[in-house]
Amino acid sequence: ITVSTALPTASVKIVTPQGLLYPGETVTLQCDISDYTDWTYRWFRYSEELPIQTRKTIISLSDQAGQYQCVGTRRGRPQKSDHSSALPIIITALPKTTLTVKPNPAYTGETVTLTCSVGSYSSWSYKWYKDRNDNVVSQSGYSNIGVSHTISRAAESDQGQYRCEGNRVSRPTSSQPSDPVTLTVKALPTALVKIVTPQGLLYPGETVTLQCDISDYTGWTYRWFRYNEELPIQTRKTIISLSDQAGQYQCVGTRRGRPQKSDHSSALPIIITALPNTTLTVKPNPAYTRETVTLTCSVGSDSSWSYKWYKDSNDNVVSQSGYSNIRVSHTISRAAESDQGQYWCEGSRVSRPTSSQPSNAITLTVKDYQPKTTLTSDKENIFTGDSVTLSCTVESSGWKFYWYRHRPDSTPVTTTSRYPYTLSWVNVSDRGQYWCRAGRGDPVYYTLYSDPVQINITERPVAVLILQPNWTQIFRGETVTMRCDIQGGGDTDWDYRWYKNSQLFSPFNTKPEYRISPVYRSNSDSYTCEGVKGNKLSKTSEAVKLTVSGKSI
């Protein structure tokens, strides 16, 4: 009798975890055989035996996913079981993570939001990574909705690749990392303040047009700042007046679309250059009635100026010139007291700068009389060969001096630019009366004549040296007297000087005689004398030779 009994049945089941299987998990498989005991277990993956003999085995996903079977063997009968049916270990993809970055590209200073969400399951916590896996830039708590990481005031350093992923307590415990998103941070458009007109240096009284240029995009509204204080201007161009509105100017643009603003421009300094100086000279000043006065106006820089002269008030223009590259003069002919007052001038021209600074005011004084010169002499009575200095003085300055002899209405003997006039080595013919007067300007304005000064010139007295005794030979030990007679000197109020070999040896002597007693051979020499009266000298005497013999009498 043949009895056929089926082998025990083996079956593979998943012990843990229950439900869907996800990458990264470990799975415990168990081999169950319905009858008998003492089984040894053999495991197969895709029909290839594994080195496992235990009832349970643990596999890791995703690498060890596949078709699993098991079979049992034992020593007693039945010695084996049937192979189990194949159990497929199927991996379910982790939930997908989505990262959105807004705005992207961003502009410096903007707020950027990086929103991370997992489309399935709930209660996720998120991490955001930048550029590499170990650089966690943010981590959130648990939430059932998408969560955002915010970058405030984005900078170029925030550029890079961002991604995120979710984690949770229950299965699946993680999500797939999001696809990386590259955040680009662009510099804001640059604002630039420039001067449209005028070009070059800026001068007081001018108006200046400023313009704000922004390099990219359109639809800008403009904001203007002076010394960081906002101005009530929203146009691209603005006009300012100098000097009151000089300073540091900046602008910035705003718009509805992105980028919503530009960078602030660099500060543009509006610097004022002083107008050219104007110089006024008034000559002569003070002036005298009927004298010609010249008011000369000049600007020291640039060229082609026209000038105006003002008297006492800004609306009283007394003269105006045409255009000239040199200084220009306004002339007052035959000045009167009514011409007195404060004068100033200024220049104007077609090209910039169109005006100069007004000159300093100068007060013109007109005196209602004709000045008179005063003539003096340092000597009145002199000898021929002497010099005499005449001085002609008058109030104010700028005069030339005219010198007259014998008659004041005659032709001047000389004209000098200075008030002293010196007559050197005079002769008797130079004596007489002298006058002077002064003149200046073109045409020449003359002063009154001075009172005359009398210069008396006489022949210079002659000194005569007489030797007493007047012997041809004088012996040692004798007495010699030298007498100095002044001939033609009038009175006798003279002092005397004595010279030996032209060397002064007796500078002051009130007596006309000089006595040597006793004489020695050393007294032999040539002797001269001269008379002195105050600052006047006589002619020096002829030399007298004194010869002393060595033998005494």
C-alpha positions, 0 to 999 in steps of 0.5 A: 500500500502506498501512502503519499503525504505532502511536505510541510509548507514554509512561508516568508512573512514580514515581522517589522515594520508593518505597512509600506517599506521606505529606503533606509529602513531595516526589515525583519523577515521570518520563515514559518513552517507549519509542522514539526520542530527542530528546523534549520532554515535556509534563505534565498534571494532571487533563488540564490542561497544566503548565508543565514540559518536562523528563523528570522533575518534582517535586511536593509533597504534599499540595497537588499530589497528583492524576492525572498524565499525560505526552506526548512531542513531537519534530521528526522523525517520529514527532512525538509519542507517545501520552498516557500512562495517568493515574498517580494520586498517592495520599496516605496519611494520617500515622500517628495520634498519641494523647495521654492525660493522667492524671489529668485533672482533677488536683489541686495537688501530684499527679503528672500523666502525659502519654503519647504513642504512635503506633499503627503503625511503630516507633522514634518520638521524641516532642515535647509542646507546651503552648498553642502550636506553639513551646512545646515542654515536653518531648522524648523519645528514640526508643522502640518504645512509648508515652512519657510526660512527667511533671508532678511536683507539679502547680500551677495554672500547669500548666493548659492545652492539651497535644498531642504528635507523633512523629518518626522517621528512616525514612518516615513521618518524622512522625505526625499531631499528637494531638488537644489535651487540656486539662489542668485543675488544681484546688486541693486541698480546703481544711481548716479547724480551728475551735473547737467548744466552748467559744466565746469566751475560753479559760481554764486548766483547761478542755477544748477541742473542735477540729474539722477541716472539709474543704470537699468530698468524703467518706471523709476520714481526719484527721491533726492537728499541733501546732507541725508535730508530728503527733499520734496522732489520726485523728478529725474532732474532738479534745479538748485540755486547757488549759493543757498542750496550748495551742499552734498546731493544724493538720489535713489530710485523706487519703482513698483516692479522688481527691483523696487529700489536702486542703491543710493548714489554716491554723494555729489558735492556742489562746490561754489567757486568764488567769483573773480575779484575786482580791483578798483583804484582811485587816483588821485585821492584825495583830489582837488576841485577841477582836478582830473580823477581816474577810477580804474577797474580790473578783474584779475582773471579771464578776459573780455570784461565789461565794467560798471561803476557805482556811486553811493548806491547799487542803482546809481550807475555812473559809467559803463564800459564796453568789453575789454581784456585789460583794465578800464578807467572811468574819468572824472574831469574837473572834479567838484565837491559833488563828486565826493562819495563811495565808489565801487565797480564790478565786471560782467561778461557773456561767458561764465563766470558772467560776473565778478565780485564787486570791488571794495568801496573807496571813498573819494574826497574832493577838497575845495581849494588849490593846494600850495607847496612849501619850499625850504632850504637846508642852507641860505648863505653858502660858498661856491663849491658847496651844495644846497638842498631845496625841499618842496612839500605839499599835502597828499601824494603822486606829485611831480615837482617843478623848480623855478629861478628868478621868476615863478612864471618862467620855464622850470629849471628842472622837474623831479619826481621827488620833493628834494632838489640838490644844487651841487658845486654851486657858483656865484651865478646860482644865487638868487630866488627859487620857487617850486610847485607840484603837478600830477595827472593828465592833463596836469593839475598844478598846485599854487607856487611856493613862497620864494627862498633866497639863496646867497652864494659868495666866493669861498674865502682863501686861507693863507699860511704865513711862517714866522719867522719867514726864514729859509732855514730854521735851526733845531731849538728855535721857535716857529709860529704858523699863522692862518689868515682867512682872506675874503671871509668877512668877519673874523669869527673863524676856527682853524684846522691844521694839516701836516702832509695833508694829515689833520693833526689839530682839528679845532683851534680858535686862534689863527696861530700855531706855535712850535717851540722848540722845533726839532728835525722831526717837525720838518714837513709840509703844512696847510691850514683852513678856516671853519665857520659852522658847516662852512669851510674856507679854501685850504691854504697853499702848502708851506715847507718847514725845514729844520736844520740839525745844528742849533744856534 
